[in-house]
Amino acid sequence: MTAPAPTDLILHHYETSPFSEKVRVHLGIKGASWRSVLIPNIMPKPELTPLTGGYRRTPVMQIGADIYLDTQIMLAEIERRWPSPRTVSGPDWAVNLWADRLMFQAAVPLIFGELGAHVPEAFIKDREQLSGRPFDPAAMAAAVPYMATQFRGHAAFIEAGLADRPWLSGNRPGVADAAAWMNIWFAGRNVPETTAKLLAGLPRVLDWSERMRALGHGDRTEMTGAEALGIARAAEPAAAPDHDPADPSGLQPGAAVVVMADDYGRDPVRGVLVAATPRSITLAREDAAVGRVHVHTPRVGYVLMAG
Ligand SMILES: N[C@@H](CCC(=O)N[C@@H](CS)C(=O)NCC(=O)O)C(=O)O
């Protein structure tokens, strides 16, 4: 079967971002062609936030006037629009959230504890603003022995997951693979010697890592942030999902709402509710730079409130 060609898909990202690597690899599995807009790795992001309404995390996915915040919903939307080859099966979404939260939270202090002195001051200040907590390389260095055991333990989950199948998602690579890979890639490119030690004796992880790397990123073409803003301005949002009448929030389409992440980077996004479902929140917003856009977030991991 010929791979789909989602040329309308724009990923706002930067090379070193692990969550972006998850989406890039997912696009590689799809054999997709896509557009790339490189964004700064610290604030301000003046050509990004007009699209998102204030959300500043990386990556952000854009298809015309539809803006997707968080890799969970990006991968789901890529699968919905370009279903072949299939990349979602079994407990993939639960594995995705484990990779995003538990394994990632072991990888971050492992990396920054070791790189400590080399981390630029502007990056430290930015990540303090992002997390609302001190970004303390000395504290992270003190935590490295514990985080090393945790990281290796998470990697051992991957090893176990590969015991009876070539990919975590089954016979074909899928969302579970892209999500778990993000952490191995992130640690491996930043602290290669430590990562090699922590993966020693996990032969399936090592073999799978080679195969993950070989999947590539699909066919990528660069574009400027200004061009992407122009595309949003010229487009109308696509048909949104149906609102779930049983939604526990009780909020109805048309209500003024605020959406924010429940972990870090909790900058509120304000708009009008279009649809809330068990898997997604869609709100409409107007911005002088981009006109009317629909902003989509996952449901799990995000707070929706009247506002
Ligand atoms: N749950 C989010 C997490 C995204 C995230 O933490 N991204 C990191 C970079 S990989 C980030 O936003 N860092 C701050 C920044 O890029 O400004 C997702 O899945 O997209």
The ligand as an SDF file (V2000), in Angstrom:
LIG
                    3D

 20 19  0  0  0  0  0  0  0  0999 V2000
    3.0520   16.5280   27.3000 N   0  0  0  0  0  0  0  0  0  0  0  0
    3.7290   17.3960   26.3610 C   0  0  0  0  0  0  0  0  0  0  0  0
    5.1550   17.6680   26.8370 C   0  0  0  0  0  0  0  0  0  0  0  0
    5.9650   18.5210   25.8910 C   0  0  0  0  0  0  0  0  0  0  0  0
    7.2740   18.9800   26.5110 C   0  0  0  0  0  0  0  0  0  0  0  0
    7.5400   18.8530   27.7140 O   0  0  0  0  0  0  0  0  0  0  0  0
    8.1460   19.5270   25.6830 N   0  0  0  0  0  0  0  0  0  0  0  0
    9.3690   20.1180   26.1490 C   0  0  0  0  0  0  0  0  0  0  0  0
   10.4500   20.0150   25.0780 C   0  0  0  0  0  0  0  0  0  0  0  0
   10.6950   18.3910   24.4670 S   0  0  0  0  0  0  0  0  0  0  0  0
    9.1570   21.5960   26.3450 C   0  0  0  0  0  0  0  0  0  0  0  0
    8.0920   22.0940   26.0240 O   0  0  0  0  0  0  0  0  0  0  0  0
   10.1540   22.3170   26.8130 N   0  0  0  0  0  0  0  0  0  0  0  0
   10.0330   23.7410   26.8970 C   0  0  0  0  0  0  0  0  0  0  0  0
   10.0810   24.4170   25.5690 C   0  0  0  0  0  0  0  0  0  0  0  0
   10.3700   23.7840   24.5270 O   0  0  0  0  0  0  0  0  0  0  0  0
    9.8360   25.6250   25.5170 O   0  0  0  0  0  0  0  0  0  0  0  0
    3.6830   16.7400   24.9820 C   0  0  0  0  0  0  0  0  0  0  0  0
    3.4830   15.5070   24.9080 O   0  0  0  0  0  0  0  0  0  0  0  0
    3.7570   17.4400   23.9660 O   0  0  0  0  0  0  0  0  0  0  0  0
  1  2  1  0
  2  3  1  0
  2 18  1  0
  3  4  1  0
  4  5  1  0
  5  6  2  0
  5  7  1  0
  7  8  1  0
  8  9  1  0
  8 11  1  0
  9 10  1  0
 11 12  2  0
 11 13  1  0
 13 14  1  0
 14 15  1  0
 15 16  2  0
 15 17  1  0
 18 19  2  0
 18 20  1  0
M  END
$$$$
